[in-house]
Amino acid sequence: MVLGMWGCSTAGVSRGGTLLYALNQYQIDIQRAGNQTSNWPARQQAAGEFKTMITGMVGASPEFYRLVDLDLRKREFIITLRQTNVPPERAKEMTDELAQMDEEIAALRPVIKTQLSALRLHEQPDGIDAIATLGLLGIALDGFSATASNRGTESPSTRVGKYLVSDYGGFASVRAASGQTFRCNTFGNLDDGAGVKCEPGN
């Protein structure tokens, strides 16, 4: 992994971009592990690897670690409720606990966003690439551990200062207050680092 590379990094690679890549990779790894109760070791491994990347990119963050732990626990609860014959009383307890987890996750997101905003996640923190990175991290955190019912169907957007960052899945855009737009794409991998590159749009 890319935990000791900063200071001689590849052009465009940043801590924020690598964290964003790692967050997305965690989601992919969790999905790949499947929804069988027997696959919990693979899900635990994915969570452990992501927390290692968090430490390497932003340092120790109990709140971020807790967010990952809650996501993992929430997934295990949902899988258990769907695929095993849970007694009604225990099922109600688990459903109540899931609601509590959602509340704690919602409370943790803004705390982690504030932590990320205070860190130097990019070599040029005022550049468009850095603005896009911070915006995409915020969008990713808003969608982290969200259920399908509250994700919505529109492309998610967020404001970073005077800029509007939108995530369209295959690419992202940044719109300045002047109306100028930039098209952005992520690149890289976890071994060499990752980043977000933006170019002026039409």
C-alpha positions as CSV (number, residue, x, y, z in Angstrom):
1,M,0.0,0.0,0.0
2,V,0.9,3.7,-0.3
3,L,1.4,4.5,3.4
4,G,5.0,5.9,3.2
5,M,5.2,7.6,-0.1
6,W,4.4,11.2,0.7
7,G,7.1,13.8,0.0
8,C,8.1,12.2,-3.3
9,S,4.6,11.5,-4.7
10,T,3.5,11.2,-8.3
11,A,2.1,14.3,-9.8
12,G,-1.5,14.8,-8.9
13,V,-1.5,12.1,-6.3
14,S,-2.8,13.3,-2.9
15,R,-3.8,12.1,0.5
16,G,-7.4,13.1,-0.1
17,G,-7.5,11.4,-3.5
18,T,-6.1,8.2,-2.1
19,L,-8.5,8.3,0.8
20,L,-11.4,8.8,-1.6
21,Y,-10.1,5.8,-3.7
22,A,-9.8,3.7,-0.5
23,L,-13.3,4.6,0.6
24,N,-14.7,3.5,-2.8
25,Q,-12.6,0.4,-2.8
26,Y,-13.9,-0.6,0.6
27,Q,-17.5,-0.4,-0.7
28,I,-16.5,-2.5,-3.7
29,D,-14.7,-5.1,-1.5
30,I,-17.7,-5.3,0.8
31,Q,-20.0,-5.9,-2.1
32,R,-17.7,-8.5,-3.5
33,A,-17.7,-10.3,-0.2
34,G,-21.4,-11.0,-0.7
35,N,-24.3,-11.2,1.6
36,Q,-23.8,-14.6,3.2
37,T,-23.3,-14.7,6.9
38,S,-20.4,-17.1,6.4
39,N,-18.5,-14.4,4.5
40,W,-18.1,-12.1,7.6
41,P,-14.2,-12.7,7.7
42,A,-13.9,-11.1,4.2
43,R,-16.0,-8.1,5.3
44,Q,-13.9,-7.7,8.4
45,Q,-10.8,-7.8,6.3
46,A,-12.1,-5.1,4.0
47,A,-12.9,-2.9,7.0
48,G,-9.5,-3.5,8.6
49,E,-7.7,-2.6,5.4
50,F,-9.7,0.6,5.0
51,K,-9.0,1.7,8.6
52,T,-5.3,1.1,7.9
53,M,-5.6,3.5,4.9
54,I,-7.4,6.0,7.1
55,T,-4.5,6.0,9.5
56,G,-2.0,6.4,6.7
57,M,-3.8,9.2,4.9
58,V,-5.2,11.3,7.8
59,G,-3.8,9.8,11.0
60,A,-5.7,8.2,13.9
61,S,-9.3,9.2,13.8
62,P,-11.5,7.4,16.4
63,E,-14.6,8.9,14.8
64,F,-13.7,7.6,11.3
65,Y,-12.8,4.1,12.8
66,R,-16.1,4.1,14.6
67,L,-18.0,5.0,11.4
68,V,-16.4,1.9,9.7
69,D,-17.1,-0.3,12.6
70,L,-20.8,0.8,12.6
71,D,-21.1,0.2,8.9
72,L,-19.7,-3.3,9.3
73,R,-21.9,-4.1,12.3
74,K,-25.0,-2.7,10.5
75,R,-24.3,-4.9,7.5
76,E,-24.0,-8.0,9.6
77,F,-27.2,-7.2,11.4
78,I,-29.1,-6.8,8.1
79,I,-27.6,-10.0,6.6
80,T,-28.6,-11.9,9.8
81,L,-32.1,-10.6,9.8
82,R,-32.6,-11.4,6.1
83,Q,-31.0,-14.9,6.0
84,T,-31.4,-16.5,9.4
85,N,-34.4,-17.4,11.5
86,V,-34.1,-14.8,14.2
87,P,-36.6,-15.0,17.0
88,P,-39.2,-12.2,16.9
89,E,-38.0,-10.6,20.2
90,R,-34.4,-10.6,19.1
91,A,-35.3,-9.3,15.6
92,K,-37.1,-6.3,17.2
93,E,-34.0,-5.6,19.4
94,M,-31.8,-5.8,16.3
95,T,-34.1,-3.5,14.4
96,D,-34.0,-1.0,17.2
97,E,-30.2,-1.2,17.3
98,L,-30.0,-0.6,13.6
99,A,-32.0,2.6,14.1
100,Q,-29.5,3.7,16.8
101,M,-26.6,2.9,14.5
102,D,-28.1,5.1,11.7
103,E,-28.4,7.9,14.2
104,E,-24.8,7.6,15.3
105,I,-23.6,7.3,11.7
106,A,-25.5,10.5,10.8
107,A,-23.9,12.3,13.8
108,L,-20.4,11.1,12.9
109,R,-20.4,12.2,9.3
110,P,-20.2,16.0,9.9
111,V,-17.5,15.5,12.6
112,I,-15.3,13.6,10.1
113,K,-16.0,16.1,7.4
114,T,-14.7,18.9,9.7
115,Q,-11.6,16.8,10.5
116,L,-10.9,16.4,6.8
117,S,-11.4,20.0,6.0
118,A,-8.8,20.9,8.7
119,L,-6.2,18.6,7.2
120,R,-3.8,19.3,4.3
121,L,-5.0,16.6,2.0
122,H,-3.6,18.1,-1.2
123,E,-0.4,19.9,-2.2
124,Q,-2.4,22.9,-3.6
125,P,-5.3,23.1,-1.1
126,D,-6.9,26.1,-3.0
127,G,-6.7,24.4,-6.4
128,I,-9.7,23.0,-8.3
129,D,-8.4,19.5,-8.0
130,A,-8.3,19.9,-4.2
131,I,-11.8,21.4,-4.1
132,A,-13.1,18.5,-6.2
133,T,-11.4,16.0,-3.9
134,L,-12.8,17.5,-0.7
135,G,-16.3,17.8,-2.2
136,L,-16.2,14.2,-3.4
137,L,-15.0,13.0,0.0
138,G,-18.0,14.8,1.5
139,I,-20.4,13.3,-0.9
140,A,-18.9,9.8,-0.3
141,L,-19.3,10.3,3.4
142,D,-22.9,11.4,3.0
143,G,-23.6,8.2,1.1
144,F,-21.5,6.0,3.4
145,S,-23.6,3.2,5.0
146,A,-26.8,4.9,3.6
147,T,-29.7,2.7,2.7
148,A,-31.1,2.6,-0.9
149,S,-34.3,4.4,0.3
150,N,-32.5,7.5,1.5
151,R,-29.8,7.8,-1.2
152,G,-32.1,9.5,-3.7
153,T,-31.9,9.3,-7.4
154,E,-30.4,12.6,-8.4
155,S,-26.6,13.0,-8.7
156,P,-25.4,14.2,-5.3
157,S,-23.8,17.6,-5.0
158,T,-22.1,19.6,-2.2
159,R,-20.6,23.1,-1.8
160,V,-17.0,23.7,-1.0
161,G,-16.6,27.4,-0.4
162,K,-17.9,29.2,-3.5
163,Y,-17.8,26.0,-5.6
164,L,-20.5,23.4,-6.3
165,V,-19.1,19.8,-6.6
166,S,-21.3,17.2,-8.3
167,D,-20.7,13.5,-8.5
168,Y,-22.1,11.8,-11.7
169,G,-20.6,8.4,-11.0
170,G,-18.3,8.0,-14.0
171,F,-17.0,11.6,-13.5
172,A,-17.5,14.7,-11.4
173,S,-17.9,18.4,-12.0
174,V,-16.9,21.6,-10.2
175,R,-18.9,24.8,-10.9
176,A,-17.4,28.1,-9.8
177,A,-19.5,31.1,-8.8
178,S,-18.6,32.7,-12.1
179,G,-20.3,29.9,-14.0
180,Q,-17.1,28.3,-15.2
181,T,-17.2,24.5,-15.0
182,F,-14.5,21.8,-14.7
183,R,-14.8,18.1,-15.5
184,C,-13.0,15.8,-13.0
185,N,-11.9,12.2,-13.0
186,T,-10.2,10.1,-10.4
187,F,-7.1,8.2,-11.3
188,G,-4.5,5.9,-9.6
189,N,-4.6,2.9,-7.3
190,L,-3.9,2.0,-3.7
191,D,-0.4,0.9,-4.4
192,D,0.9,4.1,-6.0
193,G,-1.6,6.5,-4.7
194,A,-4.6,8.2,-6.3
195,G,-5.9,11.7,-7.1
196,V,-8.5,13.8,-8.8
197,K,-7.7,15.6,-12.0
198,C,-9.9,18.4,-13.3
199,E,-9.9,20.1,-16.7
200,P,-12.0,23.2,-17.8
201,G,-15.3,22.1,-19.3
202,N,-17.1,23.5,-22.4
